Amino acid sequence: MNQIVKNVEYIIEKYGDKISSDKHLLLSYWKLVDKVEMNKENFNTASFIQKASSPEAILNAKRLLEVIEKE
């Protein structure tokens, strides 16, 4: 399993009850894993551009975990 999948699995296991949408998952991933500088109102654009993982990769990892869970 690649690192993004492992990170998404960790976030869902630890914060799943608080993650109510894909947007929440993305923001949580960027804040917790990528360490993008942000608060409740803003995030640092330079930090985001330099550090943020691809939204597609994060959401694909979530979908992969959902498929694995169904098997």
N, C-alpha and C positions, 0 to 999 in steps of 0.2 A: 504494500500500500504506500502511495506517495505521501509526502509530508503534509500537503494541503488536506488530503482526505483525513489523515490522523488529527490534524488541528480542528477540522470541522466536527469530527466525531467527538473530540474533547469538549468543544464549545456546546454542542447539542446535549451531551451527557451532563455537563455541569450547569448550564444555563437554559436548558430546553424549555422549562416552564415560563421563562421570561422572553424567549425568542418567539414572537408572534407572527413574523413575516420574513420574507427573504431580505428585505431591507434591514431589518434588525440583525439578521445573521451577518450580512455584509459589514455593517457598522461595527458589530462586535468583533468580527475577525480582524478588521483593520486596526481597531483599538487594542485588542488583547494580543494578537499575534504579530502583526506588522508594526505595532507601536507608532501608528500615525497619531500625530499630536492633534487632539480634538477635545472639545467640551460639549455640553448639551446644545449649544447654539452654533458653533463654528468648528471647522477643522482647518489646519494649516495646509494651504495649497501646495507649497513646496514639499512638505513632509509627505503629503498624499502622493504626489507625482513620483517621488523618490522611493517610497516604501510600499505602497499599496499593491497587494496581489490583485490579479485580474478577477473582476466580478464573475465572469464566466467560469473560471476555474473553481472558485468557491462554490457556486451554485451547482456546477456539475458534480463536485464532490458530494454535496448534499444529496443529489439525485442518485448517485451511485450507492451511497449508504442506504437510501430508501429501498433500492432494488435488492441489495444484499440482505436487508432485514426481512423482506418478503419471502426470500428463498428458504 
